[in-house]
Amino acid sequence: QVQLVESGGGLVQPGGSLTLSCAASGIMFGNTDMGWYRQVPGKQREAVATHTSARTTSYADSVKGRFTISRNNAVNTVYLRMNSLKPEDTAVYYCAAKESWKARYVYWGQGTQVTVSS
């Protein structure tokens, strides 16, 4: 059974930083593509950053230069370092995973709230 457990969300002031973590279990992490998505009420979930098993990364235009995705295969964990946070980054952030040969992310965490506000 695949489990993804996020942590690290919270309240931060504009311009501040947060690091989200996602611990994965029940999956061959080294062969797994990992991603971070976010969603605000009334809007579709959007991809924020992805990190494939081949170690390629991609970012949404809105977070390029501010967010960094990384992974540590030794501890089955993916991270999202978020700098220069803006109020529009406020959302529930979800960790996602899929086997590298699948087209869509199929495993999801429970989500962690990030609120950027003064």
Secondary structure, 3 states (H helix, E strand, C coil): CCEEEEECCEEECCCCCEEEEEEEECCCHHHEEEEEEEECCCCCCEEEEEECCCCCEEECCCCCCCEEEEEEHHHCEEEEEECCCCHHHCEEEEEEEEECCCCCCCEECCCEEEEECC
